[in-house]
Amino acid sequence: MTTTSLNVSADSAKKRSLSQTRLIALLVLAVALALPLVIDSAMVGDLSYFLLWTFCAIGLAAMWGHGGILSFGQTAFFGLAGYTYGVMTLNFGDGVLSTWSGLVMALLVAAAVAAALGYLMFYGGVTGIFIGIVTLSFTLVLETFMSQTAGPQWAIGSARLNGFNGMSGMPPLSLPWFDGQLLTLEGNSFYYLIIVLLAGVYWGVRRLLRSDFGLTLASIRENPRRAEMLGIDIRRYQLLVFVLGGVLSGLSGALYTLWGSYITPSSMGLTAAAMPVIWVATAGRKNIFGTVVITALLVWLSQWLAIYGSEYAMILLGAILLFVVLAAPNGLLPWLAEKFTRLSAARQKKGASL
């Protein structure tokens, strides 16, 4: 078989795999849109909670799996965006303009802080595991600071930070509706908002990572020194994907604040900071679709086990991470797919021999 034939076969297999992935994604989207028609409102609220965390995980998957940047700072941007939304809306009210301005401002603050921190790290020569150390330190410092803002002097306008107890009473988003009424995005409408945002983010991130930008990120991940020798400004690309991860984490934080109408410093603690790393490592760092599925499943599992005690969830997630590190470094889903393929091949071989 010639080299040209091999290339054509590889391209055909790649196109088939891409078509299958798109078909699966469309089926999942259709099922997600239809779920509120067959389940009760309480379960819809739970699904909203499970899915809002996926934005944070997608951002880390883009950074870690495609850019080689392991960050423990996702929950820092999560908390910053949540607090920003709270400050904006508690000061300016629950109107359409004020709530959506609060959401936009939350994302801008997350982007600005991520850009500042990323600039100091990447242009300051911080590389490898030290990026994880710096981002974790930043997260813990931010959590410690916010936990100590309990006095009445810690207020921004009419919004009190309330220390460890956090902020509460933030209004939901709303949209203009018929007859001059407002459609409040709560319950099913909030769930549909998350689905639309998730579909858009998923499509946009996949397109970005399949573009020249994504290919450049992959080259930097594999061999940053060689990429730099080829004239690539690796620090700029690392900074851009770090800001992308910060914005997506900020989106999770703002949606979390909208979902529960509260935000606390514990959302930026050590345990919270480790969760996105566990989700992405379990899904396979490069698999965006798997990251969405595994994140939602693990968040659901953590909440279910928390009924019996929060320590059970931590023990199980720790065991999953240990298994992934030791036995499935490419992720649990690729490991299961490989085992299934080998099992199928063995059965076919056994059947042929008989």
C-alpha positions as MATLAB code, in Angstrom:
seq = 'MTTTSLNVSADSAKKRSLSQTRLIALLVLAVALALPLVIDSAMVGDLSYFLLWTFCAIGLAAMWGHGGILSFGQTAFFGLAGYTYGVMTLNFGDGVLSTWSGLVMALLVAAAVAAALGYLMFYGGVTGIFIGIVTLSFTLVLETFMSQTAGPQWAIGSARLNGFNGMSGMPPLSLPWFDGQLLTLEGNSFYYLIIVLLAGVYWGVRRLLRSDFGLTLASIRENPRRAEMLGIDIRRYQLLVFVLGGVLSGLSGALYTLWGSYITPSSMGLTAAAMPVIWVATAGRKNIFGTVVITALLVWLSQWLAIYGSEYAMILLGAILLFVVLAAPNGLLPWLAEKFTRLSAARQKKGASL';
ca = [
       0.000    0.000    0.000;
       1.405    3.400   -0.994;
       1.957    6.344    1.311;
      -0.840    8.236   -0.459;
      -3.292    5.404    0.210;
      -2.294    5.330    3.858;
      -2.864    9.082    4.168;
      -6.268    8.809    2.480;
      -7.258    5.984    4.818;
      -6.112    7.965    7.855;
      -8.043   11.034    6.711;
     -11.167    8.945    6.109;
     -10.923    7.364    9.561;
     -10.434   10.791   11.106;
     -13.483   12.175    9.303;
     -15.595    9.190   10.392;
     -14.483    9.638   13.993;
     -15.289   13.354   13.830;
     -18.731   12.649   12.349;
     -19.457   10.099   15.064;
     -18.412   12.576   17.760;
     -20.660   15.258   16.292;
     -23.579   12.832   16.081;
     -23.124   11.792   19.713;
     -22.873   15.441   20.796;
     -26.077   16.316   18.924;
     -27.913   13.366   20.470;
     -26.738   14.362   23.951;
     -27.851   17.954   23.297;
     -31.295   16.784   22.145;
     -31.710   14.616   25.243;
     -30.560   17.470   27.499;
     -33.103   19.858   25.962;
     -35.903   17.327   26.389;
     -35.149   16.367   29.999;
     -37.206   19.146   31.694;
     -40.265   17.709   29.954;
     -39.983   14.376   31.784;
     -38.380   15.171   35.147;
     -39.458   17.350   38.060;
     -38.192   20.841   38.871;
     -35.991   19.670   41.754;
     -34.046   17.363   39.470;
     -33.751   20.127   36.870;
     -32.140   22.311   39.540;
     -29.734   19.516   40.415;
     -28.805   19.053   36.756;
     -28.137   22.773   36.478;
     -25.756   22.495   39.423;
     -23.931   19.493   37.941;
     -23.512   21.143   34.550;
     -22.443   24.601   35.669;
     -19.138   23.129   36.885;
     -18.290   21.822   33.421;
     -17.176   25.257   32.176;
     -14.446   25.312   34.808;
     -13.345   21.809   33.779;
     -13.351   22.655   30.058;
     -11.043   25.595   30.748;
      -8.608   23.385   32.644;
      -8.756   20.715   29.921;
      -7.789   23.335   27.343;
      -4.922   24.568   29.519;
      -3.633   21.259   30.811;
      -4.461   18.771   28.089;
      -3.679   20.986   25.113;
      -1.326   23.602   26.553;
       0.538   21.561   29.163;
      -0.340   24.043   31.941;
      -1.456   22.400   35.193;
      -3.263   25.036   37.238;
      -4.847   24.864   40.673;
      -6.224   28.370   40.258;
      -9.517   27.588   38.559;
     -11.539   28.083   41.726;
      -9.841   31.429   42.373;
     -11.359   32.821   39.180;
     -14.566   30.972   40.034;
     -14.814   32.827   43.350;
     -13.729   36.191   41.953;
     -16.463   36.091   39.320;
     -19.076   35.004   41.856;
     -18.212   37.822   44.236;
     -18.091   40.341   41.390;
     -21.584   39.396   40.273;
     -22.785   39.708   43.851;
     -21.235   43.146   44.346;
     -22.619   44.456   41.056;
     -26.174   43.240   41.494;
     -26.483   44.073   45.200;
     -25.464   47.620   44.370;
     -27.371   48.179   41.132;
     -30.476   46.050   41.565;
     -32.185   43.207   39.777;
     -33.047   44.820   36.452;
     -32.179   43.315   33.090;
     -29.321   45.720   32.472;
     -27.824   45.461   35.965;
     -27.880   41.651   36.141;
     -26.426   41.085   32.681;
     -23.881   43.849   33.306;
     -22.968   42.025   36.503;
     -22.389   38.802   34.536;
     -20.250   40.572   31.952;
     -18.274   42.364   34.656;
     -17.709   39.056   36.468;
     -16.157   37.565   33.329;
     -14.066   40.684   32.731;
     -12.693   40.610   36.282;
     -11.822   36.915   35.934;
     -10.104   37.646   32.605;
      -8.171   40.629   33.995;
      -6.906   38.756   37.067;
      -6.000   35.720   34.962;
      -4.126   37.973   32.530;
      -2.209   39.675   35.354;
      -1.315   36.417   37.108;
      -0.489   34.679   33.831;
       1.730   37.545   32.704;
       3.703   37.436   35.945;
       4.139   33.684   35.651;
       4.865   33.114   31.973;
       6.860   36.268   31.318;
       8.566   35.819   34.688;
       9.967   32.425   33.733;
       7.707   30.217   35.877;
       7.364   26.798   34.237;
       6.319   23.213   34.917;
       5.133   22.204   38.352;
       5.891   25.659   39.708;
       2.864   26.990   37.803;
       0.709   24.660   39.875;
       2.391   25.843   43.076;
       1.919   29.527   42.223;
      -1.732   29.127   41.233;
      -2.502   27.051   44.321;
      -0.831   29.659   46.537;
      -2.826   32.417   44.863;
      -6.061   30.490   45.420;
      -5.376   29.819   49.102;
      -4.303   33.411   49.756;
      -7.484   34.680   48.136;
      -9.629   32.255   50.139;
      -7.888   33.251   53.396;
      -8.357   36.936   52.663;
     -12.045   36.602   51.807;
     -12.653   34.551   54.954;
     -11.413   37.462   57.076;
     -13.744   40.114   55.645;
     -16.453   39.657   58.260;
     -16.616   43.136   59.754;
     -18.989   45.908   58.637;
     -16.009   47.801   57.230;
     -15.627   45.115   54.551;
     -18.278   46.346   52.163;
     -18.323   47.569   48.584;
     -21.156   50.032   48.400;
     -24.191   48.277   49.847;
     -22.699   44.800   49.322;
     -21.095   43.324   52.441;
     -18.541   40.548   51.921;
     -19.485   38.814   55.203;
     -16.262   36.883   55.644;
     -16.551   33.115   55.934;
     -20.348   33.279   55.678;
     -20.105   34.740   52.195;
     -22.557   36.859   50.257;
     -26.193   35.989   49.634;
     -29.378   37.423   48.183;
     -28.066   38.037   44.671;
     -30.851   38.395   42.079;
     -31.173   36.078   39.054;
     -30.805   37.082   35.439;
     -33.886   38.269   33.612;
     -34.962   38.988   30.043;
     -37.583   41.312   28.556;
     -40.749   39.373   27.756;
     -44.215   39.941   26.355;
     -46.422   42.819   27.546;
     -43.459   44.513   29.207;
     -43.008   41.662   31.668;
     -39.634   40.191   32.680;
     -38.711   36.537   32.243;
     -36.684   35.524   35.298;
     -34.107   32.873   34.431;
     -34.818   30.405   37.192;
     -35.701   26.731   37.225;
     -36.164   25.382   33.704;
     -35.201   28.645   32.020;
     -31.918   28.761   33.948;
     -31.263   25.146   32.964;
     -31.816   26.000   29.309;
     -29.455   28.963   29.680;
     -26.735   26.605   30.918;
     -27.385   24.160   28.074;
     -27.131   26.917   25.458;
     -23.960   28.311   27.009;
     -22.437   24.848   27.322;
     -23.204   23.993   23.700;
     -21.654   27.277   22.559;
     -18.564   26.929   24.743;
     -18.073   23.289   23.735;
     -18.322   24.116   20.033;
     -16.102   27.192   20.345;
     -13.361   25.493   22.371;
     -13.257   22.478   20.049;
     -12.975   24.759   17.022;
     -10.237   26.760   18.719;
      -8.225   23.686   19.671;
      -8.512   22.289   16.137;
      -7.305   25.560   14.619;
      -3.752   26.799   14.123;
      -3.905   28.133   17.671;
      -4.570   24.647   19.013;
      -1.835   23.095   16.898;
       0.603   25.691   18.174;
      -0.452   24.925   21.744;
       0.173   21.226   21.107;
       3.670   21.936   19.810;
       4.413   24.032   22.890;
       3.108   21.267   25.141;
       5.254   18.603   23.476;
       8.496   20.562   23.247;
       8.456   24.235   24.298;
      12.144   24.743   23.561;
      11.801   23.496   19.999;
       8.676   25.628   19.495;
      10.561   28.698   20.707;
      13.459   27.936   18.371;
      10.951   27.888   15.502;
      10.020   31.475   16.329;
       6.840   30.868   18.310;
       6.206   33.251   21.183;
       5.284   30.464   23.598;
       4.593   32.843   26.477;
       1.908   34.658   24.515;
       0.094   31.430   23.651;
       0.351   30.180   27.217;
      -1.025   33.463   28.494;
      -3.944   33.380   26.051;
      -5.024   29.854   26.964;
      -4.590   30.662   30.658;
      -6.927   33.647   30.274;
      -9.396   31.429   28.416;
      -9.356   28.997   31.331;
      -9.841   31.848   33.785;
     -12.847   33.229   31.890;
     -14.521   29.806   31.708;
     -13.941   29.288   35.425;
     -15.404   32.730   36.017;
     -18.462   31.704   34.020;
     -18.890   28.689   36.309;
     -18.549   30.960   39.336;
     -21.141   33.447   38.098;
     -23.576   30.648   37.233;
     -23.010   29.071   40.644;
     -23.868   32.397   42.290;
     -26.982   32.660   40.152;
     -28.004   29.073   40.925;
     -27.813   29.320   44.701;
     -27.936   33.095   45.153;
     -24.813   32.930   47.337;
     -21.028   32.631   47.176;
     -18.607   31.795   50.003;
     -14.809   31.658   50.391;
     -14.987   27.875   50.776;
     -15.586   27.679   47.027;
     -11.918   28.664   46.690;
     -10.496   26.325   49.360;
      -7.923   23.566   48.984;
     -10.530   20.857   48.446;
     -12.380   22.886   45.838;
      -9.120   23.721   44.035;
      -8.301   20.017   43.608;
     -11.680   19.044   42.172;
     -11.203   20.332   38.576;
      -7.855   18.535   38.394;
      -9.506   15.247   39.414;
     -12.349   15.708   36.908;
     -10.057   16.475   33.979;
      -7.513   13.785   34.849;
     -10.284   11.196   35.072;
     -11.825   12.195   31.746;
      -8.530   12.327   29.879;
      -6.883   15.685   29.657;
      -7.394   16.170   25.901;
     -10.999   14.965   25.725;
     -13.360   17.938   25.936;
     -16.550   15.906   25.499;
     -15.364   13.366   28.065;
     -14.530   16.203   30.433;
     -18.129   17.452   30.293;
     -19.559   13.985   30.934;
     -17.138   12.958   33.687;
     -17.396   16.321   35.473;
     -21.183   16.129   35.640;
     -21.040   12.494   36.809;
     -18.416   13.095   39.486;
     -20.180   16.188   40.814;
     -23.395   14.149   41.016;
     -21.548   11.313   42.752;
     -19.970   13.724   45.244;
     -23.340   15.239   46.087;
     -24.952   11.819   46.472;
     -22.195   10.585   48.793;
     -22.270   13.838   50.766;
     -25.660   12.761   52.102;
     -23.868   10.052   54.069;
     -20.838   12.206   54.902;
     -18.545   14.511   52.978;
     -15.535   12.325   53.792;
     -16.933    9.487   51.649;
     -16.914   11.659   48.557;
     -13.328   12.734   49.190;
     -12.189    9.154   49.767;
     -13.796    7.973   46.540;
     -12.463   10.862   44.453;
      -9.014   10.331   45.940;
      -9.182    6.633   45.050;
     -10.286    7.489   41.502;
      -7.398    9.927   41.106;
      -4.918    7.383   42.466;
      -6.189    4.747   40.041;
      -5.983    7.159   37.119;
      -2.427    8.198   37.970;
      -1.178    4.622   38.430;
      -3.195    2.641   35.883;
      -4.808    5.066   33.421;
      -2.593    8.142   32.967;
      -4.442    9.069   29.772;
      -7.794    9.125   31.570;
     -10.432    6.670   32.688;
     -12.529    6.888   29.523;
      -9.611    6.123   27.142;
      -8.569    3.288   29.472;
     -12.058    1.768   29.384;
     -12.212    2.165   25.592;
      -8.855    0.421   25.227;
      -9.925   -2.456   27.491;
     -13.184   -2.849   25.570;
     -11.339   -2.874   22.235;
      -8.901   -5.514   23.463;
     -11.717   -7.633   24.831;
     -13.632   -7.426   21.556;
     -10.518   -8.314   19.564;
      -9.838  -11.294   21.837;
     -13.399  -12.564   21.415;
     -13.229  -12.211   17.660;
      -9.911  -14.045   17.565;
     -11.308  -16.802   19.752;
     -14.393  -17.104   17.553;
     -12.253  -17.270   14.396;
     -10.083  -20.035   15.886;
     -13.197  -22.086   16.687;
];
